[in-house]
Amino acid sequence: MPAFTVIRNGVIASACGLALCVAPAVAGGASAPSQTSFKFTGSVTGTLSEPNTTCSQQVVTAKGATFMLNGTLKGAPATQWTIQLYAPRAGTWKNFAQANGEGPNVALIGATADGTTNWNWASETKNGSITTAHTSGRVSITLVGYSSFRGKPGKGKVHVTGVWACTP
């Protein structure tokens, strides 16, 4: 079983329809990364990554996608992680929305293996950036605990840096 799969935007309603934006080469002229990878520091630490899959196997747009990754990160008992990034359109964004969903936003949701407990973190305003194109992107942002109808706020702040892409 792969470490992550990509599913349609807004699958996790508790994250207010947040999604991960992916696009054609990473904006700024950089080439697409060889693998999808997210590094976490702060109250949750570690790295989750996986080789890129073909674009035809991903349901992604310049507005978003959702990555579901399996693995452990130090600082939380979760073994299943969902990271959702959303941007209104391709480009670089630096001002984020949280619960209101009126602009770019990022969410991290950790769940126990049996799915009974969730911990949630979400983006604040002016605390990072997300760059999306059509088949790749990158993010660097600090998330804070966020309470939703399906889970409790994550503890402390989590800084996420990551890159993603799909192959033609």
C-alpha positions as CSV (number, residue, x, y, z in Angstrom):
1,M,0.0,0.0,0.0
2,P,1.5,3.4,-0.9
3,A,2.2,5.9,1.9
4,F,-0.3,8.3,0.5
5,T,-3.1,8.7,-2.0
6,V,-4.6,11.8,-3.5
7,I,-8.4,12.2,-3.2
8,R,-10.8,14.9,-4.2
9,N,-10.8,18.3,-2.6
10,G,-12.9,18.9,0.5
11,V,-13.1,15.3,1.6
12,I,-12.6,16.2,5.2
13,A,-15.4,18.7,6.0
14,S,-13.8,19.3,9.5
15,A,-11.0,21.1,7.7
16,C,-13.4,23.5,6.0
17,G,-12.7,22.1,2.5
18,L,-9.0,22.9,2.7
19,A,-6.9,21.3,0.0
20,L,-3.4,20.9,-1.3
21,C,-2.6,22.8,-4.5
22,V,-0.6,21.3,-7.2
23,A,0.6,22.7,-10.5
24,P,3.1,22.5,-13.8
25,A,6.7,23.3,-12.7
26,V,7.0,24.9,-9.3
27,A,6.5,28.7,-9.7
28,G,9.7,30.7,-9.7
29,G,11.4,28.6,-12.4
30,A,12.4,25.7,-10.2
31,S,12.1,22.2,-11.6
32,A,9.5,19.8,-10.2
33,P,10.6,17.7,-7.1
34,S,11.5,14.0,-7.6
35,Q,9.2,13.1,-4.7
36,T,6.3,14.5,-2.7
37,S,7.6,15.3,0.8
38,F,6.5,17.2,3.8
39,K,8.8,18.1,6.8
40,F,7.3,19.0,10.1
41,T,9.0,20.9,13.0
42,G,7.7,22.3,16.2
43,S,5.3,20.3,18.5
44,V,5.2,17.6,15.8
45,T,8.4,16.6,14.1
46,G,9.5,14.3,11.3
47,T,9.1,13.8,7.5
48,L,6.5,12.0,5.4
49,S,7.4,11.4,1.7
50,E,6.6,9.2,-1.2
51,P,7.7,9.1,-4.9
52,N,5.5,11.1,-7.2
53,T,2.8,9.3,-9.1
54,T,1.6,10.0,-12.6
55,C,-0.7,13.0,-13.2
56,S,-3.4,10.7,-14.5
57,Q,-3.6,8.9,-11.1
58,Q,-4.1,12.2,-9.2
59,V,-7.1,14.3,-8.9
60,V,-5.3,17.7,-8.6
61,T,-5.7,21.2,-10.0
62,A,-3.9,24.4,-9.4
63,K,-6.5,25.0,-6.7
64,G,-5.9,21.9,-4.7
65,A,-5.7,18.3,-3.7
66,T,-5.6,16.3,-0.5
67,F,-2.7,14.0,0.5
68,M,-3.2,11.2,2.9
69,L,0.0,9.8,4.4
70,N,0.7,7.0,6.7
71,G,3.6,7.2,9.2
72,T,4.5,8.4,12.6
73,L,5.7,11.9,13.6
74,K,7.2,12.5,17.0
75,G,5.0,14.5,19.3
76,A,1.6,13.0,18.4
77,P,0.2,9.4,18.6
78,A,-1.3,9.6,15.2
79,T,-0.3,7.2,12.4
80,Q,-2.5,8.5,9.6
81,W,-2.0,12.1,8.4
82,T,-4.0,14.2,6.0
83,I,-2.6,17.5,4.7
84,Q,-4.8,19.7,2.7
85,L,-3.7,22.9,1.0
86,Y,-5.9,25.3,-0.9
87,A,-5.3,28.4,-3.0
88,P,-7.9,30.3,-5.1
89,R,-5.8,29.9,-8.2
90,A,-2.2,29.1,-9.3
91,G,0.5,31.4,-8.0
92,T,2.2,32.4,-4.8
93,W,0.1,33.3,-1.7
94,K,1.2,34.7,1.6
95,N,-2.0,35.7,3.4
96,F,-3.9,32.8,4.8
97,A,-7.5,32.3,6.0
98,Q,-8.3,29.8,8.7
99,A,-11.9,28.7,9.4
100,N,-13.6,31.2,7.2
101,G,-12.2,29.6,4.0
102,E,-12.0,32.9,2.2
103,G,-8.5,32.5,0.8
104,P,-5.6,30.2,0.8
105,N,-5.5,27.8,3.7
106,V,-3.7,24.7,5.0
107,A,-4.7,22.0,7.4
108,L,-2.9,19.1,9.0
109,I,-5.0,16.3,10.6
110,G,-3.5,13.4,12.5
111,A,-5.6,10.4,13.4
112,T,-5.1,7.2,15.3
113,A,-5.0,4.0,13.4
114,D,-8.5,3.1,14.4
115,G,-9.7,6.6,13.4
116,T,-11.3,7.3,16.8
117,T,-9.2,10.4,17.6
118,N,-8.2,13.3,15.5
119,W,-5.9,16.3,16.1
120,N,-6.2,19.4,13.9
121,W,-3.9,22.2,13.0
122,A,-4.7,25.0,10.5
123,S,-3.1,28.1,9.0
124,E,-3.2,31.5,10.5
125,T,-2.9,34.8,8.6
126,K,0.5,36.1,7.2
127,N,2.6,33.2,8.5
128,G,4.0,31.4,5.4
129,S,3.6,30.9,1.7
130,I,2.2,28.4,-0.7
131,T,3.1,28.3,-4.4
132,T,1.1,26.3,-6.8
133,A,1.2,25.5,-10.5
134,H,-0.6,22.9,-12.6
135,T,1.3,19.8,-11.6
136,S,3.6,20.8,-8.7
137,G,3.9,23.2,-5.8
138,R,5.6,24.0,-2.5
139,V,4.6,25.2,0.9
140,S,6.2,26.7,4.0
141,I,3.8,27.7,6.8
142,T,3.2,27.5,10.5
143,L,0.0,25.9,11.7
144,V,-1.8,26.3,15.0
145,G,-4.2,24.1,16.9
146,Y,-7.7,24.2,15.4
147,S,-10.9,22.8,16.9
148,S,-13.4,21.2,14.5
149,F,-16.5,19.1,14.8
150,R,-14.5,15.9,14.4
151,G,-11.4,16.2,16.6
152,K,-9.6,18.4,19.0
153,P,-7.0,21.1,18.5
154,G,-3.4,19.9,18.0
155,K,-1.0,21.1,20.7
156,G,1.4,23.9,19.9
157,K,2.5,25.1,16.6
158,V,3.7,23.0,13.7
159,H,5.8,24.4,10.9
160,V,5.3,22.5,7.5
161,T,7.7,22.7,4.6
162,G,6.9,20.6,1.6
163,V,7.0,20.0,-2.2
164,W,4.8,17.9,-4.4
165,A,4.4,17.0,-8.0
166,C,3.0,14.5,-10.4
167,T,4.8,13.0,-13.5
168,P,3.3,13.4,-17.0
